[in-house]
Every structure is written in structure tokens, then in C-alpha cells.
Amino acid sequence: MPARVGRKFTFNPKEGIDNPVMVITESADSVSTPRLQLCFLKREEGETYGFKLRVEKGCHGHLIRNVVSGGIAERSGLRDGDRLLEVNNWYVDDAPHSEVSRKISISEHQLCLLVLNGEDYERAVSQKQDLRVLAKTYKDGYEPPRLCHITKEPSSGLGISFTPLEGEKGRFSVSLVAGGSAEKAGVRKGDRLVWMNGAMVSHLTHSALSRMMKKCGNHITILVIDGESEKIYIQKRIPILPTMAVTHKLPFRARKLHLISGSEGYGFLLRLENTPSGRTYHVLREVDRDSPAERAGMRDGEILLEVNGESVKSLTHAEIVDRVRLSGKQLFLTSITASGLEFYTQLGLSPLLFCEDDAAEKNADIQTSPNEKNSFSSLRLCTVQKGPLGFGFNLGCDPQRPGAFISQVASGGPGQSAGLVVGDVVVEVNGQNVEEKHLEDIIMLVRIGGRFLSLRVMDQTSYNKMKQCDAPNTDDIKRQDEEDEYELSIL
């Protein structure tokens, strides 16, 4: 099969992230080289990207399917059967399907996908090539942009100025005060300015940019990239996206909380509150002392963004309560302060792109498996892909009680590669809690899952400690009277 050639596109570096769709393809003479492709998609409010992401029986990886003819995905170069390797510089081939879908959804209106042709992907898997290294090699020679928040200092101010590039309207080089605020915030001498406080600078004159700087007050947030990397981005027709950036000194970040319930529930209130701006948010309130919520780090007044990895943006109060009830003994929440939400709203970015633990991983470029990256206590998410001899582990149980544990792990098998250890207690199978299910029912869930299996497991010692806490009292979940200005649930 000949290599695909993307539609011709003249890149205008001044447009940056405003370019709706672009594609980078390998040259036709590199037939033996795996055909990696970097695709950029931009959609408007109400539009879809025009493709589906699937995990299918008998196929490896995350598959691009149902590409809409003439849609955004097709125009970007995506083709049916492509395998997804990265989402906005995050390597996702070995990540759970639900997490990959989440990363796409939180990108909102602009998306960068690194994909590999289906045939080349299968060949690489059969030859045991390291796809992570393949993806990294494809991007050698240039760095990601940096999203930097600068706070004015009494002595040197913001410590930054911008010089227009001669003969190139809307392009500015960065100058710094040595040791000043901008340099401390990750900006480098000679960087190119792409974006300031959520606005592209490609259409600005130098005087207009100076006026914008004066209006910024004591803080600015800018997107910059080094000059050499910018040249490669232009050469490869890569737009410079804040969603792809490494961050420095951001004043606010969303936080992921893991709650294990006690005998009195989780120990906080969830209220649906109206704000002076007219917006309505689900707010975390009245965190009890020494409660599971307090131990998880919950703070009064923070705004709820996700429940169990699902955005609450389109959920009603009652739907959120239902999801909490179905969580059993543990709950995963993502929250941010009201000031933090306002900060990202003004930048036009989703706060879910910038979580505390995610930032540590991305900034440090940690090359670990999804199981090693899990930040929630000793609970681990293990994704197992069935091999020729099965999943490579056995389940056991105590005949006197429900539940199951890992009784045997085959050396070198899929189970061991996924991080399963003998003695691990199985908490979830494919997102369904199985702590109160019997072994035969758990085995049935494993079988109907096909070639891919998602397990949440916990070592026996940690699980025993968790079990010392009773189940939440779901009778305590209720609503306040209708005449109140908000809805209230005790969780």
C-alpha cells in the first residue's frame, strides 16, 4: 500500500492554533518506515470531530473508526483503522480506553493526535517494537511549547519585553531581565511569543501588544516556544497549541481526590449554587473534621469538575448523586477553587487539562506505565490485553465470602506485564465493582470483556485497612426543600 499523501496546505505561522485542520504525512519514498501521522483538529461549538475511538476484539490498540466523509477528522488526515498513539503529547497506547476518551473530551475544541497506520501498527506489535520510543523519535529535534504564568516583582516588574521580528507582522521575540520574574516562570531568552492571556498575538502590532501588556496588571500568562523549535513547527506545519504545552508557575490547578467512605458516609455536602455571574456550579461544602473527605484533601468551596473520571459539566445534581451512590466504598473526584476556574475560563482553557499530578508527570517526562502513574493510594488500575495463552493470571476466592483475588500470575504473561501481583484483591472488573460478587460471576465479567480487561486491584494489606471502614449510609443522601436557592446532598 502506498503511503498516504495529505491534502496540500500552506501554513501561515501567524495563524497558529487558529488553523482548523492540518496533517503531516511521511514521504512516499519511506515505504519501509512506519507511517506516523500528526493530525490537528479544530471544531466549533456544536460540531463533532467526526470519528469514533474503539477497542475491538482481535485488534490491538485504540482504533480510529467511523470517520465521517468530509468531516473534520477526515480533512485532518485520519483514516479508518489508524491506531492512536498520543493525545496532545500524552502517550496513550497502553492507557485504559476510558482514560484515552477522557483526554480527548477535555481538549474541548482543539486536538492533536499522533496516529500510526493500521498495517504498520500490527507489524510493529508483531515485531515487538517499542511504540513509545517510535512516537518519541518522530518528534526528536523540537520541544513542546511552554505555558508560563508571570507575576510582577517590585524590583523588576514582569521582567520581560517583546521585540517585533523585522518584516514579520504579529511575530515577536522575547527579551528578559536576568533573574527576573519571567525567567523564573520558565521563559527563555529568544523565545517566540505565541499567545498572551488567551489571545493570539499573530494579528497584533507592537504598539497593540504593549497596550495589552499595560492592561495585564500584576500577572500575565503567555505561551512561548524556542526559536529553533518554532522553525521545525513551521516546517512540519504544526500549530502551537496550549493543550500540548509544558506548564510553569500556573497559580491554580485542578486536584484529584480519592475518598474511601467511613461509617458516616464521605463527610461533605454537595450543593448546586448560583453565582453572581449567573453561572451554576456543583460546590463542595462543609467538610467534616477527620472525615474521608478531609483526609482526601477536600477544601470547602471548591467546585466539582469530575466524578469518577466523568465531567459533571452536563450532569444534573441528581445524576451526580446517583454516580456517588453507585461508587460503593470509594469515590474519585476532581475539583478546583472558584478562583482557579475563573482563571482558566478567562484563558479559554479547560482546567481539567492542568491537574496537579498530571503536571508532575508531563513536566518531568516520566516514562512509566499507566499502572505506575496511578496516584490514588494503593489502588491500581491494570489493563490486560489477552495473549495467545489467555490473560496470564488466575483468580481465587475464599469460599466463605464474596470477592476474588489474584491467585497465580504467569511469568512474562500479559497479567504480569500489566502489573498484577499474586494476592491482589480485585475491586473492579471493566469499571464494575465486584467486591460483593461471587467468583463465577466475576469470571463471567472477565469473559464477556473480550480481549481487553480493565482491573482495579489493591494489595491485601491495604484492602484490609480499607475494609475496616463501613459502607456509606446512602439513606443520608437527600435534597433540600425546593424553595431553597440550591440543591443539597449529604455524601
C-alpha positions in Angstrom: 0.0 0.0 0.0 1.5 3.4 -0.9 1.9 6.0 1.8 -0.9 8.4 2.1 -0.4 12.0 1.0 -2.2 14.7 2.9 -4.1 17.4 1.2 -1.9 20.4 0.3 -1.9 23.2 2.9 0.1 26.4 3.0 1.0 27.0 6.6 0.7 30.6 8.0 2.7 30.7 11.2 0.7 33.8 12.2 -2.5 31.9 12.4 -1.1 29.3 14.9 -3.8 27.4 16.7 -6.5 29.1 14.6 -5.7 26.8 11.7 -8.7 24.3 11.8 -7.0 21.2 10.3 -3.6 20.2 9.1 -1.8 16.9 8.5 1.8 15.8 8.5 2.4 12.6 6.5 5.5 10.6 5.8 7.0 11.0 2.3 6.1 8.4 -0.3 9.6 7.1 -0.6 9.7 5.9 3.1 7.7 2.8 2.5 9.6 0.7 5.0 9.2 3.3 7.7 6.2 3.1 10.0 3.7 5.7 8.7 3.2 8.0 11.7 1.0 11.0 11.2 0.3 14.0 13.3 -3.2 15.3 12.9 -4.7 18.6 14.2 -8.4 19.0 14.6 -10.4 22.1 15.5 -14.1 22.2 15.9 -16.7 24.9 16.6 -19.3 24.8 19.3 -21.9 22.1 18.5 -19.7 20.3 15.9 -18.2 16.9 16.4 -14.7 15.7 15.3 -16.3 13.2 13.0 -14.8 9.9 14.2 -15.1 7.2 16.8 -12.5 5.6 19.0 -12.9 1.9 19.6 -11.2 -1.1 21.2 -12.1 -4.2 19.2 -11.8 -7.9 19.7 -9.0 -9.3 17.7 -7.3 -5.9 17.2 -4.5 -4.2 19.2 -4.6 -0.6 20.3 -7.1 2.2 20.2 -8.7 2.2 16.7 -10.0 5.2 14.7 -13.4 4.2 13.3 -16.4 5.6 11.5 -14.6 8.6 10.0 -17.2 10.9 8.6 -16.7 11.6 4.9 -15.7 15.3 4.5 -15.7 15.8 8.3 -13.1 17.4 10.5 -11.3 14.1 11.2 -11.1 13.1 7.5 -9.8 16.5 6.5 -7.1 16.3 9.2 -5.9 13.0 7.7 -7.4 10.4 10.0 -8.3 7.2 8.3 -10.4 4.2 9.3 -8.2 1.6 11.1 -5.5 4.1 12.2 -4.2 3.4 15.8 -3.9 6.3 18.2 -0.5 6.7 20.0 -0.7 10.2 21.5 -3.3 12.8 22.5 -1.8 16.3 22.9 1.7 14.9 23.6 0.4 12.2 26.0 1.3 8.7 25.1 -1.9 6.7 25.3 -1.4 3.4 23.5 -1.1 1.4 26.8 -3.7 3.5 28.7 -7.2 2.3 29.5 -9.7 3.2 26.8 -11.8 5.3 29.2 -8.8 7.5 30.1 -7.9 8.0 26.4 -11.5 9.1 25.7 -11.3 11.4 28.7 -8.1 13.1 27.4 -9.9 13.7 24.1 -13.0 15.1 25.7 -11.2 17.5 28.0 -9.4 19.0 25.0 -12.7 20.5 24.0 -12.3 22.4 20.7 -8.8 21.7 19.6 -7.0 18.4 19.4 -3.6 17.0 18.4 -3.4 13.3 17.6 -0.4 11.2 16.7 -1.6 8.1 14.9 0.0 5.1 13.1 -1.3 3.4 10.0 -3.1 0.2 11.0 -0.9 -2.2 9.0 2.3 -0.6 10.3 0.9 -0.8 13.8 0.2 -4.5 13.6 3.6 -5.1 12.1 5.3 -3.1 14.8 3.4 -5.1 17.5 4.3 -8.4 15.9 7.9 -7.4 15.8 7.8 -6.2 19.4 8.8 -2.7 18.6 8.6 -0.1 21.4 5.9 2.2 20.2 6.6 4.7 22.9 10.2 5.1 21.5 8.8 5.3 18.0 6.5 8.1 18.9 9.3 10.0 20.7 11.7 9.6 17.8 9.2 11.0 15.5 9.3 14.3 17.5 13.0 14.4 18.0 14.6 17.8 17.3 11.9 20.1 18.7 10.4 20.8 22.1 6.8 21.4 23.1 5.7 25.0 23.8 5.6 26.3 27.4 2.6 27.9 29.1 4.2 30.3 31.7 2.5 32.4 34.3 4.4 35.6 35.3 3.9 37.6 38.5 5.2 41.1 38.7 8.0 41.8 41.2 8.6 45.1 42.9 12.2 45.4 41.6 12.0 44.3 38.0 8.3 44.2 37.2 7.3 41.3 34.9 10.9 41.1 33.7 10.0 40.7 30.1 9.7 42.7 26.8 8.9 41.8 23.2 10.7 42.8 20.0 8.9 42.5 16.7 10.7 40.3 14.1 11.7 42.6 11.2 9.3 42.4 8.3 7.0 39.8 10.0 3.9 41.3 11.5 2.5 39.6 14.5 5.7 37.8 15.4 7.7 38.8 18.5 10.9 37.7 20.1 11.3 37.7 23.9 13.8 39.7 25.9 14.3 39.1 29.6 15.6 40.7 32.7 18.3 38.3 34.0 16.9 36.6 37.1 13.6 38.4 36.8 10.1 37.1 37.2 9.6 35.9 33.6 12.9 33.9 33.6 11.8 32.3 36.9 8.5 31.4 35.3 10.2 29.3 32.6 10.5 31.9 29.8 13.9 31.8 27.9 15.8 34.5 26.1 15.0 34.4 22.4 11.6 32.6 22.8 8.9 33.4 20.4 5.6 34.8 21.8 2.6 32.9 20.5 -0.3 33.8 22.9 -1.0 36.1 25.8 -3.8 35.8 28.3 -5.8 33.5 25.9 -5.4 35.8 22.9 -3.3 35.0 19.8 -0.7 37.8 19.1 -0.4 37.0 15.4 -2.8 39.9 14.4 -1.2 42.4 16.8 1.1 45.3 16.1 3.9 46.0 18.6 2.0 49.1 19.9 -1.1 47.0 20.4 0.8 44.3 22.2 2.3 47.0 24.5 -1.1 48.3 25.3 -2.2 44.8 26.2 0.8 44.4 28.5 -0.2 47.5 30.4 -3.7 46.3 30.9 -2.5 43.0 32.4 -1.8 44.4 35.8 0.4 42.2 38.1 0.1 38.9 36.2 0.3 37.6 32.7 0.1 34.1 31.2 1.9 33.5 27.9 2.5 30.7 25.5 6.1 30.7 24.2 8.3 28.4 22.2 12.1 28.5 21.5 13.2 29.8 18.1 14.7 26.5 16.8 11.6 24.5 17.7 9.4 27.1 16.1 11.3 26.7 12.8 10.6 22.9 12.9 6.9 23.5 13.8 6.6 25.8 10.8 8.5 23.4 8.5 6.3 20.5 9.6 3.1 22.7 9.6 2.5 22.1 13.3 0.3 24.7 15.0 1.4 25.7 18.5 -1.3 24.6 20.9 -1.6 25.4 24.7 -3.1 21.9 25.1 0.3 20.5 24.1 2.3 22.8 26.4 4.5 22.1 29.4 3.4 24.4 32.2 5.3 26.7 34.5 4.2 28.5 37.6 0.4 28.3 36.9 -1.3 29.7 40.0 -4.2 27.2 40.0 -4.6 23.6 39.2 -7.4 21.1 39.4 -6.9 18.4 42.1 -7.8 14.7 42.0 -9.3 13.4 45.3 -9.7 9.7 46.3 -12.2 9.2 49.1 -12.7 5.9 50.9 -16.0 6.0 52.8 -16.5 5.7 56.5 -19.4 4.6 58.6 -21.0 8.1 58.4 -20.5 8.5 54.6 -17.9 10.7 52.9 -18.3 13.6 55.2 -19.1 16.6 52.9 -22.1 18.4 51.3 -22.6 18.8 47.6 -24.6 21.9 46.7 -25.8 23.3 43.4 -25.1 27.0 43.8 -25.8 30.1 41.7 -23.0 32.7 41.4 -23.3 36.5 40.8 -22.2 35.9 37.2 -25.3 33.8 36.6 -23.4 30.5 36.3 -24.4 27.5 38.3 -21.8 25.1 39.8 -21.7 22.0 41.9 -19.8 23.1 45.1 -18.2 21.0 47.8 -19.2 22.3 51.2 -18.9 21.7 55.0 -16.1 19.1 55.1 -16.3 17.3 58.4 -13.3 17.1 60.6 -11.3 13.8 60.2 -13.8 12.6 57.6 -12.8 10.7 54.4 -13.3 13.9 52.5 -10.9 15.8 54.8 -8.3 13.0 54.7 -8.5 13.1 50.9 -7.6 16.8 51.0 -11.1 18.3 50.1 -11.5 22.0 50.8 -14.7 23.9 51.4 -16.0 25.9 48.5 -14.1 24.0 45.7 -16.0 23.4 42.5 -16.6 19.8 41.4 -15.3 19.1 37.9 -15.4 15.3 37.6 -16.9 12.4 39.4 -15.2 9.0 38.8 -13.5 10.5 35.7 -16.7 11.8 34.2 -17.1 15.5 33.6 -20.1 17.0 35.6 -20.5 19.8 33.1 -23.6 18.3 31.5 -24.8 16.4 34.6 -27.7 17.3 36.8 -27.3 17.4 40.6 -29.4 14.2 40.8 -27.2 12.4 38.2 -24.1 13.2 40.2 -25.7 11.9 43.4 -26.6 8.7 41.5 -23.0 8.2 40.4 -21.8 8.7 44.0 -24.3 6.0 45.2 -23.0 3.6 42.6 -19.4 4.1 43.6 -19.6 1.8 46.6 -16.9 2.3 49.2 -14.7 4.7 47.2 -15.1 7.8 45.2 -12.8 9.7 42.8 -13.4 13.4 42.4 -11.7 16.2 40.5 -12.1 19.8 41.9 -10.8 23.3 41.7 -11.1 26.5 43.6 -13.6 29.2 42.3 -10.7 31.5 41.6 -8.9 28.7 39.6 -12.0 28.1 37.5 -12.3 31.8 36.7 -8.6 31.9 35.8 -8.9 29.1 33.2 -12.3 30.5 31.9 -10.6 33.8 31.1 -7.8 31.9 29.3 -10.4 29.9 27.3 -8.9 26.6 28.6 -10.4 23.6 30.4 -9.0 23.3 34.0 -9.1 19.5 33.5 -6.0 19.9 31.2 -4.0 21.0 34.2 -4.3 18.6 37.2 -1.6 18.6 39.9 -0.4 15.0 39.4 -0.7 15.2 35.6 1.5 18.2 35.5 4.2 16.5 37.5 4.2 13.6 35.0 4.2 15.7 31.9 6.8 18.3 33.0 9.2 15.6 34.1 8.5 13.4 31.1 8.2 10.3 33.3 8.3 7.2 31.1 6.2 4.8 33.2 3.2 2.6 32.6 -0.3 3.7 33.5 -0.2 1.4 36.5 2.9 3.1 37.9 1.3 6.5 37.2 -1.8 5.9 39.3 -1.9 8.5 42.1 -4.7 7.1 44.2 -3.2 5.4 47.2 -2.5 1.7 46.7 -5.5 1.2 44.4 -4.1 0.3 40.9 -5.6 0.2 37.5 -4.3 -2.7 35.4 -5.2 -3.0 31.8 -4.6 -6.5 30.4 -4.6 -7.5 26.7 -5.3 -11.1 26.1 -2.4 -13.1 24.5 -2.3 -16.4 22.7 -2.4 -18.3 26.1 -5.0 -16.0 27.7 -4.7 -13.2 30.2 -1.9 -14.8 32.1 -3.4 -15.0 35.6 -5.8 -17.0 37.7 -8.5 -15.9 40.1 -9.1 -17.4 43.6 -11.6 -16.8 46.3 -12.5 -17.5 49.9 -15.4 -20.0 49.9 -16.9 -18.3 53.0 -17.3 -14.8 51.4 -17.8 -13.0 48.1 -15.0 -11.4 46.1 -11.8 -12.6 44.4 -8.1 -12.2 44.4 -5.2 -12.9 42.0 -4.1 -16.5 42.9 -1.5 -17.0 40.2 0.4 -14.8 37.6 2.2 -16.4 34.6 5.8 -15.3 34.3 6.2 -13.0 31.3 2.5 -13.1 30.6 0.0 -10.2 29.9 -1.1 -10.2 33.6 2.5 -9.7 34.9 3.2 -7.0 32.2 0.0 -5.2 33.4 1.3 -5.1 37.0 -0.8 -7.8 38.6 0.7 -9.5 41.7 -0.3 -12.7 43.5 -2.6 -11.8 46.4 -4.0 -8.6 44.9 -7.7 -8.2 45.7 -9.9 -7.5 42.7 -12.0 -4.4 43.3 -13.4 -3.7 39.8 -13.7 -5.6 36.5 -14.2 -3.3 33.5 -15.5 -0.5 35.7 -17.9 -2.7 37.7 -17.4 -3.2 41.4 -17.1 -6.9 42.2 -16.3 -6.9 45.9 -19.7 -8.4 46.7 -19.9 -10.7 43.7 -19.0 -14.4 43.7 -16.2 -15.9 41.8 -18.3 -17.4 39.0 -19.9 -14.1 38.3 -16.6 -12.3 38.3 -15.2 -14.8 35.8 -18.2 -14.2 33.6 -17.5 -10.5 33.6 -13.9 -11.2 32.6 -15.0 -13.4 29.7 -17.6 -11.0 28.2 -15.0 -8.2 28.2 -13.2 -9.7 25.1 -9.5 -9.3 24.5 -9.1 -6.3 26.8 -9.6 -6.3 30.5 -9.5 -3.4 32.9 -9.0 -4.4 36.6 -8.8 -2.2 39.7 -6.8 -4.1 42.3 -5.3 -3.4 45.7 -2.8 -5.3 47.8 -4.2 -7.4 50.6 -2.9 -5.3 53.5 -4.2 -2.0 52.1 -7.5 -3.6 51.3 -7.9 -5.0 54.8 -7.4 -1.5 56.2 -9.9 -0.1 53.8 -12.5 -2.7 54.8 -12.3 -1.6 58.4 -14.5 1.3 57.2 -18.2 0.5 56.8 -20.2 1.1 53.7 -21.6 4.6 53.2 -25.0 5.4 54.6 -26.9 6.1 51.3 -30.0 6.9 53.3 -28.2 10.2 54.2 -28.2 11.3 50.6 -31.1 13.7 50.2 -32.2 17.1 48.8 -33.1 20.3 50.4 -36.5 21.9 50.1 -37.4 23.1 46.6 -37.8 26.7 47.7 -34.1 26.9 48.6 -31.7 28.5 46.1 -29.6 25.4 45.7 -29.9 21.7 45.9 -28.2 19.9 48.8 -26.9 16.3 49.2 -25.2 14.8 52.2 -22.5 12.4 51.0 
